[in-house]
Amino acid sequence: MMNTLRKASRLQPEKGAVAIEFMLLFMLFFALFYAMVNYAMVMLMQSAFAHAAEEGARAAIAVDRLAFANNLAYLSSGVDPKVRSVVGDTLNWLPAKSRDKVLGAGNSRVQLSMSGNQLTVSVVYSDYAADPLIPMLTLPIIGQIPRVPADLAGKAVIEL
């Protein structure tokens, strides 16, 4: 009987240790999982923007250059609306708030530039860190999870 009392008294102080260890490990694993999900979202967004820019650039090829009087008319009346329409359709899956941040009113934030025969299409989510799709997590000691670039962007260049 004396042995069982000694055994029981030795085990008593360790009852809460398992809960503390679980809490610490759970926080660590949750932070790692959350970081992986957030980094995956950032990579998905960058890939989607690159894809949208590529699709927009491909759509520019379908516009007949000979139907316009000069390069300015070709770019502003032919290529610009076509590219913006295709980029908007490609990013239609984004939530409304993010889509408005990326595309703006009438896809005004999709950037097109032409030098010579090269058309550059850029799709930018400016200041992603301030307004992310999934909220950032800030942990003590570790800091903000994940650390992401300020702007997410996709760019495509095509020779017309």
Protein Blocks (a to p, Z undefined) as FASTA:
>chain_A
ZZmmmmmmmmmmmmmmmmmmmmmmmmmmmmmmmmmmmmmmmmmmmmmmmmmmmmmmmmmm
mpcfklpfblmlmmmmmmmmmmmmmmmmmmmmpcfklmmmmnogohlmbccddehjaccd
ddddehkllmcfbdcdddehjlpaddddfbdcddddddZZ
